[in-house]
Amino acid sequence: MTVVDAAGDEVGTVTAVEMPGTEVRPDVPEEQAVRLMAEGYLRAGGTGLLATAWYAGGSQVADVTTTAEEGVVTLTADKHQLHRAG
């Protein structure tokens, strides 16, 4: 499922979804991880050798649309407002 930011730019493809209250810690600094774990999050990753993974909190998801072939997650935030893995 493709993830696009508020500007319509592609962030990547959904690689994980965690519900609110999860114990699965995202690969971000502790303070950000605690917030994401509390509200739930999705992980979106690009492709290729230098691909970056991004985390968006549940409150940053504006819409999810699906068709028989594919789906798109639209975020309320721009890419630079997301949490970068690592």
PyMOL Python script that loads the backbone (N, CA, C, O; Angstrom):
from pymol import cmd

cmd.read_pdbstr("""\
ATOM      1  N   MET A   1       0.853  -1.163   0.000  1.00  0.00           N
ATOM      2  CA  MET A   1       0.000   0.000   0.000  1.00  0.00           C
ATOM      3  C   MET A   1       0.905   1.233   0.000  1.00  0.00           C
ATOM      4  O   MET A   1       1.811   1.342   0.826  1.00  0.00           O
ATOM      5  N   THR A   2       0.662   2.141  -0.907  1.00  0.00           N
ATOM      6  CA  THR A   2       1.462   3.350  -1.052  1.00  0.00           C
ATOM      7  C   THR A   2       1.092   4.386   0.007  1.00  0.00           C
ATOM      8  O   THR A   2      -0.074   4.522   0.375  1.00  0.00           O
ATOM      9  N   VAL A   3       2.100   5.114   0.494  1.00  0.00           N
ATOM     10  CA  VAL A   3       1.886   6.197   1.456  1.00  0.00           C
ATOM     11  C   VAL A   3       2.290   7.506   0.794  1.00  0.00           C
ATOM     12  O   VAL A   3       3.388   7.622   0.249  1.00  0.00           O
ATOM     13  N   VAL A   4       1.387   8.504   0.843  1.00  0.00           N
ATOM     14  CA  VAL A   4       1.695   9.836   0.318  1.00  0.00           C
ATOM     15  C   VAL A   4       1.523  10.858   1.433  1.00  0.00           C
ATOM     16  O   VAL A   4       0.671  10.704   2.308  1.00  0.00           O
ATOM     17  N   ASP A   5       2.353  11.913   1.389  1.00  0.00           N
ATOM     18  CA  ASP A   5       2.250  12.942   2.421  1.00  0.00           C
ATOM     19  C   ASP A   5       1.181  13.966   2.059  1.00  0.00           C
ATOM     20  O   ASP A   5       0.503  13.827   1.041  1.00  0.00           O
ATOM     21  N   ALA A   6       1.030  14.987   2.884  1.00  0.00           N
ATOM     22  CA  ALA A   6      -0.021  15.989   2.693  1.00  0.00           C
ATOM     23  C   ALA A   6       0.121  16.746   1.378  1.00  0.00           C
ATOM     24  O   ALA A   6      -0.863  17.255   0.842  1.00  0.00           O
ATOM     25  N   ALA A   7       1.347  16.820   0.858  1.00  0.00           N
ATOM     26  CA  ALA A   7       1.595  17.506  -0.410  1.00  0.00           C
ATOM     27  C   ALA A   7       1.356  16.598  -1.611  1.00  0.00           C
ATOM     28  O   ALA A   7       1.423  17.045  -2.756  1.00  0.00           O
ATOM     29  N   GLY A   8       1.074  15.313  -1.346  1.00  0.00           N
ATOM     30  CA  GLY A   8       0.856  14.361  -2.428  1.00  0.00           C
ATOM     31  C   GLY A   8       2.116  13.658  -2.889  1.00  0.00           C
ATOM     32  O   GLY A   8       2.081  12.894  -3.853  1.00  0.00           O
ATOM     33  N   ASP A   9       3.246  13.908  -2.203  1.00  0.00           N
ATOM     34  CA  ASP A   9       4.510  13.264  -2.560  1.00  0.00           C
ATOM     35  C   ASP A   9       4.584  11.869  -1.941  1.00  0.00           C
ATOM     36  O   ASP A   9       4.191  11.671  -0.792  1.00  0.00           O
ATOM     37  N   GLU A  10       5.085  10.916  -2.704  1.00  0.00           N
ATOM     38  CA  GLU A  10       5.167   9.543  -2.220  1.00  0.00           C
ATOM     39  C   GLU A  10       6.240   9.409  -1.146  1.00  0.00           C
ATOM     40  O   GLU A  10       7.373   9.855  -1.326  1.00  0.00           O
ATOM     41  N   VAL A  11       5.870   8.793  -0.032  1.00  0.00           N
ATOM     42  CA  VAL A  11       6.781   8.552   1.084  1.00  0.00           C
ATOM     43  C   VAL A  11       7.380   7.157   0.972  1.00  0.00           C
ATOM     44  O   VAL A  11       8.547   6.955   1.308  1.00  0.00           O
ATOM     45  N   GLY A  12       6.603   6.206   0.510  1.00  0.00           N
ATOM     46  CA  GLY A  12       7.050   4.827   0.391  1.00  0.00           C
ATOM     47  C   GLY A  12       5.869   3.884   0.417  1.00  0.00           C
ATOM     48  O   GLY A  12       4.746   4.258   0.081  1.00  0.00           O
ATOM     49  N   THR A  13       6.136   2.663   0.820  1.00  0.00           N
ATOM     50  CA  THR A  13       5.122   1.618   0.902  1.00  0.00           C
ATOM     51  C   THR A  13       4.991   1.174   2.356  1.00  0.00           C
ATOM     52  O   THR A  13       5.990   1.079   3.068  1.00  0.00           O
ATOM     53  N   VAL A  14       3.774   0.904   2.796  1.00  0.00           N
ATOM     54  CA  VAL A  14       3.553   0.447   4.171  1.00  0.00           C
ATOM     55  C   VAL A  14       4.283  -0.874   4.380  1.00  0.00           C
ATOM     56  O   VAL A  14       4.087  -1.832   3.632  1.00  0.00           O
ATOM     57  N   THR A  15       5.129  -0.910   5.410  1.00  0.00           N
ATOM     58  CA  THR A  15       5.843  -2.139   5.748  1.00  0.00           C
ATOM     59  C   THR A  15       5.414  -2.691   7.100  1.00  0.00           C
ATOM     60  O   THR A  15       5.707  -3.844   7.416  1.00  0.00           O
ATOM     61  N   ALA A  16       4.724  -1.884   7.904  1.00  0.00           N
ATOM     62  CA  ALA A  16       4.221  -2.350   9.202  1.00  0.00           C
ATOM     63  C   ALA A  16       3.130  -1.412   9.695  1.00  0.00           C
ATOM     64  O   ALA A  16       3.140  -0.214   9.410  1.00  0.00           O
ATOM     65  N   VAL A  17       2.191  -1.978  10.440  1.00  0.00           N
ATOM     66  CA  VAL A  17       1.139  -1.197  11.101  1.00  0.00           C
ATOM     67  C   VAL A  17       1.043  -1.709  12.531  1.00  0.00           C
ATOM     68  O   VAL A  17       0.935  -2.914  12.758  1.00  0.00           O
ATOM     69  N   GLU A  18       1.082  -0.799  13.488  1.00  0.00           N
ATOM     70  CA  GLU A  18       0.957  -1.162  14.901  1.00  0.00           C
ATOM     71  C   GLU A  18      -0.206  -0.393  15.511  1.00  0.00           C
ATOM     72  O   GLU A  18      -0.337   0.814  15.311  1.00  0.00           O
ATOM     73  N   MET A  19      -1.031  -1.087  16.241  1.00  0.00           N
ATOM     74  CA  MET A  19      -2.207  -0.496  16.880  1.00  0.00           C
ATOM     75  C   MET A  19      -1.804   0.289  18.131  1.00  0.00           C
ATOM     76  O   MET A  19      -0.724   0.064  18.676  1.00  0.00           O
ATOM     77  N   PRO A  20      -2.667   1.214  18.593  1.00  0.00           N
ATOM     78  CA  PRO A  20      -2.376   1.962  19.823  1.00  0.00           C
ATOM     79  C   PRO A  20      -2.110   1.016  20.996  1.00  0.00           C
ATOM     80  O   PRO A  20      -2.782  -0.003  21.157  1.00  0.00           O
ATOM     81  N   GLY A  21      -1.122   1.375  21.802  1.00  0.00           N
ATOM     82  CA  GLY A  21      -0.779   0.560  22.959  1.00  0.00           C
ATOM     83  C   GLY A  21       0.173  -0.581  22.654  1.00  0.00           C
ATOM     84  O   GLY A  21       0.425  -1.422  23.517  1.00  0.00           O
ATOM     85  N   THR A  22       0.704  -0.625  21.446  1.00  0.00           N
ATOM     86  CA  THR A  22       1.621  -1.698  21.062  1.00  0.00           C
ATOM     87  C   THR A  22       2.874  -1.693  21.933  1.00  0.00           C
ATOM     88  O   THR A  22       3.252  -0.664  22.492  1.00  0.00           O
ATOM     89  N   GLU A  23       3.503  -2.845  22.037  1.00  0.00           N
ATOM     90  CA  GLU A  23       4.786  -2.953  22.723  1.00  0.00           C
ATOM     91  C   GLU A  23       5.930  -3.054  21.719  1.00  0.00           C
ATOM     92  O   GLU A  23       7.089  -3.206  22.107  1.00  0.00           O
ATOM     93  N   VAL A  24       5.607  -2.969  20.429  1.00  0.00           N
ATOM     94  CA  VAL A  24       6.620  -3.027  19.382  1.00  0.00           C
ATOM     95  C   VAL A  24       7.216  -1.632  19.236  1.00  0.00           C
ATOM     96  O   VAL A  24       6.542  -0.699  18.801  1.00  0.00           O
ATOM     97  N   ARG A  25       8.503  -1.502  19.609  1.00  0.00           N
ATOM     98  CA  ARG A  25       9.154  -0.198  19.630  1.00  0.00           C
ATOM     99  C   ARG A  25       9.699   0.160  18.249  1.00  0.00           C
ATOM    100  O   ARG A  25      10.465  -0.607  17.666  1.00  0.00           O
ATOM    101  N   PRO A  26       9.304   1.331  17.723  1.00  0.00           N
ATOM    102  CA  PRO A  26       9.863   1.776  16.445  1.00  0.00           C
ATOM    103  C   PRO A  26      11.308   2.231  16.616  1.00  0.00           C
ATOM    104  O   PRO A  26      11.732   2.570  17.721  1.00  0.00           O
ATOM    105  N   ASP A  27      12.052   2.236  15.530  1.00  0.00           N
ATOM    106  CA  ASP A  27      13.470   2.593  15.540  1.00  0.00           C
ATOM    107  C   ASP A  27      13.638   4.114  15.464  1.00  0.00           C
ATOM    108  O   ASP A  27      14.121   4.648  14.466  1.00  0.00           O
ATOM    109  N   VAL A  28      13.230   4.799  16.533  1.00  0.00           N
ATOM    110  CA  VAL A  28      13.349   6.260  16.657  1.00  0.00           C
ATOM    111  C   VAL A  28      13.770   6.558  18.095  1.00  0.00           C
ATOM    112  O   VAL A  28      13.721   5.666  18.942  1.00  0.00           O
ATOM    113  N   PRO A  29      14.185   7.796  18.390  1.00  0.00           N
ATOM    114  CA  PRO A  29      14.549   8.138  19.767  1.00  0.00           C
ATOM    115  C   PRO A  29      13.418   7.840  20.758  1.00  0.00           C
ATOM    116  O   PRO A  29      12.240   7.841  20.399  1.00  0.00           O
ATOM    117  N   GLU A  30      13.802   7.589  22.000  1.00  0.00           N
ATOM    118  CA  GLU A  30      12.883   7.122  23.046  1.00  0.00           C
ATOM    119  C   GLU A  30      11.614   7.957  23.168  1.00  0.00           C
ATOM    120  O   GLU A  30      10.518   7.396  23.191  1.00  0.00           O
ATOM    121  N   GLU A  31      11.727   9.272  23.245  1.00  0.00           N
ATOM    122  CA  GLU A  31      10.551  10.128  23.426  1.00  0.00           C
ATOM    123  C   GLU A  31       9.557   9.963  22.274  1.00  0.00           C
ATOM    124  O   GLU A  31       8.350   9.876  22.498  1.00  0.00           O
ATOM    125  N   GLN A  32      10.068   9.922  21.046  1.00  0.00           N
ATOM    126  CA  GLN A  32       9.204   9.731  19.878  1.00  0.00           C
ATOM    127  C   GLN A  32       8.604   8.330  19.882  1.00  0.00           C
ATOM    128  O   GLN A  32       7.435   8.151  19.540  1.00  0.00           O
ATOM    129  N   ALA A  33       9.400   7.339  20.268  1.00  0.00           N
ATOM    130  CA  ALA A  33       8.925   5.951  20.292  1.00  0.00           C
ATOM    131  C   ALA A  33       7.760   5.786  21.261  1.00  0.00           C
ATOM    132  O   ALA A  33       6.775   5.121  20.940  1.00  0.00           O
ATOM    133  N   VAL A  34       7.866   6.383  22.436  1.00  0.00           N
ATOM    134  CA  VAL A  34       6.798   6.273  23.438  1.00  0.00           C
ATOM    135  C   VAL A  34       5.503   6.855  22.888  1.00  0.00           C
ATOM    136  O   VAL A  34       4.433   6.268  23.057  1.00  0.00           O
ATOM    137  N   ARG A  35       5.598   8.010  22.229  1.00  0.00           N
ATOM    138  CA  ARG A  35       4.412   8.650  21.645  1.00  0.00           C
ATOM    139  C   ARG A  35       3.794   7.787  20.548  1.00  0.00           C
ATOM    140  O   ARG A  35       2.580   7.584  20.518  1.00  0.00           O
ATOM    141  N   LEU A  36       4.635   7.282  19.651  1.00  0.00           N
ATOM    142  CA  LEU A  36       4.134   6.449  18.553  1.00  0.00           C
ATOM    143  C   LEU A  36       3.490   5.164  19.073  1.00  0.00           C
ATOM    144  O   LEU A  36       2.444   4.747  18.575  1.00  0.00           O
ATOM    145  N   MET A  37       4.105   4.546  20.059  1.00  0.00           N
ATOM    146  CA  MET A  37       3.561   3.311  20.620  1.00  0.00           C
ATOM    147  C   MET A  37       2.211   3.557  21.288  1.00  0.00           C
ATOM    148  O   MET A  37       1.327   2.701  21.231  1.00  0.00           O
ATOM    149  N   ALA A  38       2.047   4.702  21.911  1.00  0.00           N
ATOM    150  CA  ALA A  38       0.787   5.022  22.582  1.00  0.00           C
ATOM    151  C   ALA A  38      -0.347   5.243  21.592  1.00  0.00           C
ATOM    152  O   ALA A  38      -1.474   4.809  21.832  1.00  0.00           O
ATOM    153  N   GLU A  39      -0.054   5.922  20.464  1.00  0.00           N
ATOM    154  CA  GLU A  39      -1.128   6.255  19.521  1.00  0.00           C
ATOM    155  C   GLU A  39      -1.238   5.301  18.344  1.00  0.00           C
ATOM    156  O   GLU A  39      -2.171   5.407  17.549  1.00  0.00           O
ATOM    157  N   GLY A  40      -0.294   4.368  18.221  1.00  0.00           N
ATOM    158  CA  GLY A  40      -0.265   3.495  17.059  1.00  0.00           C
ATOM    159  C   GLY A  40       0.481   4.193  15.936  1.00  0.00           C
ATOM    160  O   GLY A  40       0.572   5.421  15.909  1.00  0.00           O
ATOM    161  N   TYR A  41       1.011   3.410  15.013  1.00  0.00           N
ATOM    162  CA  TYR A  41       1.802   4.013  13.944  1.00  0.00           C
ATOM    163  C   TYR A  41       1.877   3.090  12.740  1.00  0.00           C
ATOM    164  O   TYR A  41       1.549   1.906  12.808  1.00  0.00           O
ATOM    165  N   LEU A  42       2.321   3.675  11.634  1.00  0.00           N
ATOM    166  CA  LEU A  42       2.658   2.871  10.467  1.00  0.00           C
ATOM    167  C   LEU A  42       4.091   3.175  10.088  1.00  0.00           C
ATOM    168  O   LEU A  42       4.602   4.269  10.329  1.00  0.00           O
ATOM    169  N   ARG A  43       4.726   2.183   9.489  1.00  0.00           N
ATOM    170  CA  ARG A  43       6.093   2.330   9.002  1.00  0.00           C
ATOM    171  C   ARG A  43       6.021   2.271   7.492  1.00  0.00           C
ATOM    172  O   ARG A  43       5.430   1.353   6.924  1.00  0.00           O
ATOM    173  N   ALA A  44       6.623   3.252   6.846  1.00  0.00           N
ATOM    174  CA  ALA A  44       6.664   3.288   5.385  1.00  0.00           C
ATOM    175  C   ALA A  44       8.118   3.289   4.954  1.00  0.00           C
ATOM    176  O   ALA A  44       8.934   4.043   5.483  1.00  0.00           O
ATOM    177  N   GLY A  45       8.433   2.446   4.000  1.00  0.00           N
ATOM    178  CA  GLY A  45       9.799   2.364   3.528  1.00  0.00           C
ATOM    179  C   GLY A  45       9.880   2.507   2.031  1.00  0.00           C
ATOM    180  O   GLY A  45       8.967   2.130   1.296  1.00  0.00           O
ATOM    181  N   GLY A  46      10.989   3.058   1.596  1.00  0.00           N
ATOM    182  CA  GLY A  46      11.254   3.167   0.172  1.00  0.00           C
ATOM    183  C   GLY A  46      11.923   1.900  -0.321  1.00  0.00           C
ATOM    184  O   GLY A  46      12.021   0.911   0.406  1.00  0.00           O
ATOM    185  N   THR A  47      12.379   1.940  -1.557  1.00  0.00           N
ATOM    186  CA  THR A  47      13.075   0.796  -2.130  1.00  0.00           C
ATOM    187  C   THR A  47      14.480   1.214  -2.518  1.00  0.00           C
ATOM    188  O   THR A  47      14.763   2.401  -2.681  1.00  0.00           O
ATOM    189  N   GLY A  48      15.343   0.250  -2.661  1.00  0.00           N
ATOM    190  CA  GLY A  48      16.700   0.539  -3.086  1.00  0.00           C
ATOM    191  C   GLY A  48      17.688   0.517  -1.932  1.00  0.00           C
ATOM    192  O   GLY A  48      17.306   0.435  -0.765  1.00  0.00           O
ATOM    193  N   LEU A  49      18.952   0.592  -2.279  1.00  0.00           N
ATOM    194  CA  LEU A  49      20.045   0.482  -1.322  1.00  0.00           C
ATOM    195  C   LEU A  49      20.031   1.594  -0.277  1.00  0.00           C
ATOM    196  O   LEU A  49      20.317   1.339   0.893  1.00  0.00           O
ATOM    197  N   LEU A  50      19.706   2.812  -0.675  1.00  0.00           N
ATOM    198  CA  LEU A  50      19.734   3.946   0.244  1.00  0.00           C
ATOM    199  C   LEU A  50      18.345   4.344   0.730  1.00  0.00           C
ATOM    200  O   LEU A  50      18.127   5.492   1.115  1.00  0.00           O
ATOM    201  N   ALA A  51      17.419   3.415   0.714  1.00  0.00           N
ATOM    202  CA  ALA A  51      16.039   3.702   1.116  1.00  0.00           C
ATOM    203  C   ALA A  51      15.969   4.069   2.593  1.00  0.00           C
ATOM    204  O   ALA A  51      16.731   3.554   3.412  1.00  0.00           O
ATOM    205  N   THR A  52      15.060   4.950   2.914  1.00  0.00           N
ATOM    206  CA  THR A  52      14.833   5.393   4.284  1.00  0.00           C
ATOM    207  C   THR A  52      13.454   4.948   4.734  1.00  0.00           C
ATOM    208  O   THR A  52      12.504   4.951   3.951  1.00  0.00           O
ATOM    209  N   ALA A  53      13.349   4.566   5.994  1.00  0.00           N
ATOM    210  CA  ALA A  53      12.046   4.223   6.570  1.00  0.00           C
ATOM    211  C   ALA A  53      11.540   5.419   7.364  1.00  0.00           C
ATOM    212  O   ALA A  53      12.313   6.132   8.003  1.00  0.00           O
ATOM    213  N   TRP A  54      10.229   5.624   7.313  1.00  0.00           N
ATOM    214  CA  TRP A  54       9.578   6.725   8.017  1.00  0.00           C
ATOM    215  C   TRP A  54       8.455   6.169   8.864  1.00  0.00           C
ATOM    216  O   TRP A  54       7.826   5.178   8.495  1.00  0.00           O
ATOM    217  N   TYR A  55       8.196   6.805  10.005  1.00  0.00           N
ATOM    218  CA  TYR A  55       7.088   6.433  10.877  1.00  0.00           C
ATOM    219  C   TYR A  55       6.086   7.573  10.934  1.00  0.00           C
ATOM    220  O   TYR A  55       6.465   8.734  11.089  1.00  0.00           O
ATOM    221  N   ALA A  56       4.809   7.242  10.810  1.00  0.00           N
ATOM    222  CA  ALA A  56       3.724   8.213  10.953  1.00  0.00           C
ATOM    223  C   ALA A  56       2.810   7.726  12.063  1.00  0.00           C
ATOM    224  O   ALA A  56       2.404   6.564  12.085  1.00  0.00           O
ATOM    225  N   GLY A  57       2.490   8.623  12.980  1.00  0.00           N
ATOM    226  CA  GLY A  57       1.573   8.279  14.059  1.00  0.00           C
ATOM    227  C   GLY A  57       0.157   8.150  13.543  1.00  0.00           C
ATOM    228  O   GLY A  57      -0.181   8.693  12.491  1.00  0.00           O
ATOM    229  N   GLY A  58      -0.665   7.437  14.278  1.00  0.00           N
ATOM    230  CA  GLY A  58      -2.059   7.255  13.882  1.00  0.00           C
ATOM    231  C   GLY A  58      -2.782   8.567  13.654  1.00  0.00           C
ATOM    232  O   GLY A  58      -3.647   8.652  12.781  1.00  0.00           O
ATOM    233  N   SER A  59      -2.443   9.597  14.425  1.00  0.00           N
ATOM    234  CA  SER A  59      -3.097  10.900  14.266  1.00  0.00           C
ATOM    235  C   SER A  59      -2.673  11.609  12.986  1.00  0.00           C
ATOM    236  O   SER A  59      -3.287  12.604  12.603  1.00  0.00           O
ATOM    237  N   GLN A  60      -1.632  11.113  12.320  1.00  0.00           N
ATOM    238  CA  GLN A  60      -1.161  11.719  11.073  1.00  0.00           C
ATOM    239  C   GLN A  60      -1.778  11.071   9.834  1.00  0.00           C
ATOM    240  O   GLN A  60      -1.471  11.474   8.713  1.00  0.00           O
ATOM    241  N   VAL A  61      -2.633  10.084  10.019  1.00  0.00           N
ATOM    242  CA  VAL A  61      -3.299   9.426   8.892  1.00  0.00           C
ATOM    243  C   VAL A  61      -4.598  10.160   8.595  1.00  0.00           C
ATOM    244  O   VAL A  61      -5.501  10.212   9.429  1.00  0.00           O
ATOM    245  N   ALA A  62      -4.681  10.729   7.391  1.00  0.00           N
ATOM    246  CA  ALA A  62      -5.877  11.477   6.986  1.00  0.00           C
ATOM    247  C   ALA A  62      -6.909  10.573   6.344  1.00  0.00           C
ATOM    248  O   ALA A  62      -8.106  10.718   6.591  1.00  0.00           O
ATOM    249  N   ASP A  63      -6.445   9.622   5.508  1.00  0.00           N
ATOM    250  CA  ASP A  63      -7.379   8.819   4.731  1.00  0.00           C
ATOM    251  C   ASP A  63      -6.698   7.544   4.251  1.00  0.00           C
ATOM    252  O   ASP A  63      -5.483   7.513   4.051  1.00  0.00           O
ATOM    253  N   VAL A  64      -7.484   6.510   4.072  1.00  0.00           N
ATOM    254  CA  VAL A  64      -7.020   5.260   3.471  1.00  0.00           C
ATOM    255  C   VAL A  64      -8.024   4.897   2.397  1.00  0.00           C
ATOM    256  O   VAL A  64      -9.211   4.735   2.680  1.00  0.00           O
ATOM    257  N   THR A  65      -7.556   4.769   1.168  1.00  0.00           N
ATOM    258  CA  THR A  65      -8.435   4.380   0.068  1.00  0.00           C
ATOM    259  C   THR A  65      -7.905   3.089  -0.544  1.00  0.00           C
ATOM    260  O   THR A  65      -6.694   2.888  -0.641  1.00  0.00           O
ATOM    261  N   THR A  66      -8.818   2.223  -0.951  1.00  0.00           N
ATOM    262  CA  THR A  66      -8.415   0.961  -1.556  1.00  0.00           C
ATOM    263  C   THR A  66      -9.240   0.692  -2.805  1.00  0.00           C
ATOM    264  O   THR A  66     -10.395   1.102  -2.923  1.00  0.00           O
ATOM    265  N   THR A  67      -8.607  -0.005  -3.724  1.00  0.00           N
ATOM    266  CA  THR A  67      -9.284  -0.515  -4.909  1.00  0.00           C
ATOM    267  C   THR A  67      -8.964  -2.004  -4.966  1.00  0.00           C
ATOM    268  O   THR A  67      -8.277  -2.528  -4.089  1.00  0.00           O
ATOM    269  N   ALA A  68      -9.451  -2.670  -5.972  1.00  0.00           N
ATOM    270  CA  ALA A  68      -9.168  -4.098  -6.107  1.00  0.00           C
ATOM    271  C   ALA A  68      -7.677  -4.355  -6.315  1.00  0.00           C
ATOM    272  O   ALA A  68      -7.175  -5.417  -5.949  1.00  0.00           O
ATOM    273  N   GLU A  69      -6.968  -3.391  -6.900  1.00  0.00           N
ATOM    274  CA  GLU A  69      -5.558  -3.582  -7.224  1.00  0.00           C
ATOM    275  C   GLU A  69      -4.594  -3.015  -6.193  1.00  0.00           C
ATOM    276  O   GLU A  69      -3.524  -3.585  -5.977  1.00  0.00           O
ATOM    277  N   GLU A  70      -4.950  -1.903  -5.552  1.00  0.00           N
ATOM    278  CA  GLU A  70      -3.983  -1.239  -4.678  1.00  0.00           C
ATOM    279  C   GLU A  70      -4.683  -0.372  -3.645  1.00  0.00           C
ATOM    280  O   GLU A  70      -5.907  -0.238  -3.645  1.00  0.00           O
ATOM    281  N   GLY A  71      -3.883   0.211  -2.768  1.00  0.00           N
ATOM    282  CA  GLY A  71      -4.410   1.123  -1.765  1.00  0.00           C
ATOM    283  C   GLY A  71      -3.463   2.290  -1.568  1.00  0.00           C
ATOM    284  O   GLY A  71      -2.283   2.216  -1.913  1.00  0.00           O
ATOM    285  N   VAL A  72      -3.994   3.373  -1.004  1.00  0.00           N
ATOM    286  CA  VAL A  72      -3.188   4.560  -0.735  1.00  0.00           C
ATOM    287  C   VAL A  72      -3.525   5.079   0.656  1.00  0.00           C
ATOM    288  O   VAL A  72      -4.694   5.235   1.008  1.00  0.00           O
ATOM    289  N   VAL A  73      -2.485   5.345   1.440  1.00  0.00           N
ATOM    290  CA  VAL A  73      -2.631   6.006   2.730  1.00  0.00           C
ATOM    291  C   VAL A  73      -2.197   7.449   2.529  1.00  0.00           C
ATOM    292  O   VAL A  73      -1.070   7.710   2.107  1.00  0.00           O
ATOM    293  N   THR A  74      -3.091   8.388   2.831  1.00  0.00           N
ATOM    294  CA  THR A  74      -2.777   9.810   2.724  1.00  0.00           C
ATOM    295  C   THR A  74      -2.566  10.358   4.127  1.00  0.00           C
ATOM    296  O   THR A  74      -3.383  10.137   5.021  1.00  0.00           O
ATOM    297  N   LEU A  75      -1.466  11.074   4.312  1.00  0.00           N
ATOM    298  CA  LEU A  75      -1.125  11.623   5.618  1.00  0.00           C
ATOM    299  C   LEU A  75      -1.520  13.088   5.739  1.00  0.00           C
ATOM    300  O   LEU A  75      -1.702  13.772   4.732  1.00  0.00           O
ATOM    301  N   THR A  76      -1.651  13.565   6.968  1.00  0.00           N
ATOM    302  CA  THR A  76      -1.934  14.980   7.224  1.00  0.00           C
ATOM    303  C   THR A  76      -0.648  15.785   7.315  1.00  0.00           C
ATOM    304  O   THR A  76      -0.688  17.015   7.342  1.00  0.00           O
ATOM    305  N   ALA A  77       0.486  15.110   7.361  1.00  0.00           N
ATOM    306  CA  ALA A  77       1.785  15.756   7.540  1.00  0.00           C
ATOM    307  C   ALA A  77       2.614  15.671   6.267  1.00  0.00           C
ATOM    308  O   ALA A  77       2.419  14.782   5.439  1.00  0.00           O
ATOM    309  N   ASP A  78       3.546  16.613   6.128  1.00  0.00           N
ATOM    310  CA  ASP A  78       4.532  16.537   5.058  1.00  0.00           C
ATOM    311  C   ASP A  78       5.636  15.571   5.490  1.00  0.00           C
ATOM    312  O   ASP A  78       5.797  15.292   6.678  1.00  0.00           O
ATOM    313  N   LYS A  79       6.388  15.066   4.523  1.00  0.00           N
ATOM    314  CA  LYS A  79       7.422  14.070   4.798  1.00  0.00           C
ATOM    315  C   LYS A  79       8.413  14.547   5.863  1.00  0.00           C
ATOM    316  O   LYS A  79       8.842  13.757   6.704  1.00  0.00           O
ATOM    317  N   HIS A  80       8.778  15.831   5.833  1.00  0.00           N
ATOM    318  CA  HIS A  80       9.769  16.334   6.793  1.00  0.00           C
ATOM    319  C   HIS A  80       9.236  16.377   8.230  1.00  0.00           C
ATOM    320  O   HIS A  80      10.009  16.585   9.165  1.00  0.00           O
ATOM    321  N   GLN A  81       7.927  16.183   8.417  1.00  0.00           N
ATOM    322  CA  GLN A  81       7.332  16.162   9.753  1.00  0.00           C
ATOM    323  C   GLN A  81       7.223  14.740  10.314  1.00  0.00           C
ATOM    324  O   GLN A  81       6.825  14.558  11.464  1.00  0.00           O
ATOM    325  N   LEU A  82       7.569  13.748   9.517  1.00  0.00           N
ATOM    326  CA  LEU A  82       7.496  12.356   9.960  1.00  0.00           C
ATOM    327  C   LEU A  82       8.737  11.993  10.766  1.00  0.00           C
ATOM    328  O   LEU A  82       9.717  12.737  10.781  1.00  0.00           O
ATOM    329  N   HIS A  83       8.688  10.854  11.431  1.00  0.00           N
ATOM    330  CA  HIS A  83       9.808  10.369  12.233  1.00  0.00           C
ATOM    331  C   HIS A  83      10.661   9.459  11.360  1.00  0.00           C
ATOM    332  O   HIS A  83      10.171   8.448  10.857  1.00  0.00           O
ATOM    333  N   ARG A  84      11.918   9.803  11.178  1.00  0.00           N
ATOM    334  CA  ARG A  84      12.820   9.015  10.348  1.00  0.00           C
ATOM    335  C   ARG A  84      13.446   7.894  11.176  1.00  0.00           C
ATOM    336  O   ARG A  84      13.908   8.118  12.294  1.00  0.00           O
ATOM    337  N   ALA A  85      13.454   6.704  10.620  1.00  0.00           N
ATOM    338  CA  ALA A  85      14.042   5.555  11.314  1.00  0.00           C
ATOM    339  C   ALA A  85      15.549   5.724  11.428  1.00  0.00           C
ATOM    340  O   ALA A  85      16.193   6.359  10.593  1.00  0.00           O
ATOM    341  N   GLY A  86      16.086   5.138  12.482  1.00  0.00           N
ATOM    342  CA  GLY A  86      17.525   5.116  12.613  1.00  0.00           C
ATOM    343  C   GLY A  86      17.979   5.930  13.728  1.00  0.00           C
ATOM    344  O   GLY A  86      19.181   6.019  13.979  1.00  0.00           O
TER     345      GLY A  86
END
""", "prot")
cmd.dss("prot")
cmd.show_as("cartoon", "prot")
cmd.util.cbc("prot")
cmd.orient("prot")
